[in-house]
Amino acid sequence: MQGFLEAFCKIEIKKTNEVHVMSQEFTYKNAVGKEETHKICKQFVMQDLKAMVENNAIKYIIIIINFLIRTVVSLIMAFCGCDTESIKLMFVTNVVFVCQFFNTGVLPMMCTANMEGQLPKGLVDFMNLKGGDSDFNAQWFINIGTTILGAMEINIFMPVALECVYFAMRTAFRLKDRIGLHIDQKTKCTTI
């Protein structure tokens, strides 16, 4: 719902609240002049809620996939081994950057892109590139732009949060080991 109905429902929501607007019936005249009564803002509120849930879900799925990519690449490099730590770090950084760039920037745009006029028909049909956005318009920024921005905002804080979590895990394991192991000083035996 865009245009007049969207503006009307947003004004009504500001006057009361979303729950009240969903159940409120409005009387209006249809195209032939007959009066009708419907809950016209219920559909707007439900579509707005659905879009918000989907955008947030996509945002967190992107973050989870980026974390998995980083973890898998690090494990592969630890398994394969490198001559120096610098080469390993350089390889992991480059691969993770390319994968996260594709996952965060390219995939969300391709999911909603309408490429029917830009690419050959066979490729468009094969990759199902018949989305609703043929260009970077206002609707694209509402749907996809906010999702990409939200994923980038979360990616800003993820390294610090992960370091805090890993530090807490290491500290907890050390405390567990310190409490769980007792060495008998007379026999030098370890008991648990």
Secondary structure as GFF3:
##gff-version 3
##sequence-region A 1 192
A	DSSP	alpha_helix	4	15	.	.	.	ID=ss1
A	DSSP	alpha_helix	18	23	.	.	.	ID=ss2
A	DSSP	beta_strand	26	29	.	.	.	ID=ss3
A	DSSP	beta_strand	35	38	.	.	.	ID=ss4
A	DSSP	alpha_helix	40	80	.	.	.	ID=ss5
A	DSSP	alpha_helix	85	101	.	.	.	ID=ss6
A	DSSP	pi_helix	102	106	.	.	.	ID=ss7
A	DSSP	alpha_helix	107	112	.	.	.	ID=ss8
A	DSSP	alpha_helix	121	127	.	.	.	ID=ss9
A	DSSP	alpha_helix	138	140	.	.	.	ID=ss10
A	DSSP	pi_helix	141	145	.	.	.	ID=ss11
A	DSSP	alpha_helix	146	180	.	.	.	ID=ss12
A	DSSP	beta_strand	182	184	.	.	.	ID=ss13
A	DSSP	beta_strand	189	191	.	.	.	ID=ss14
###
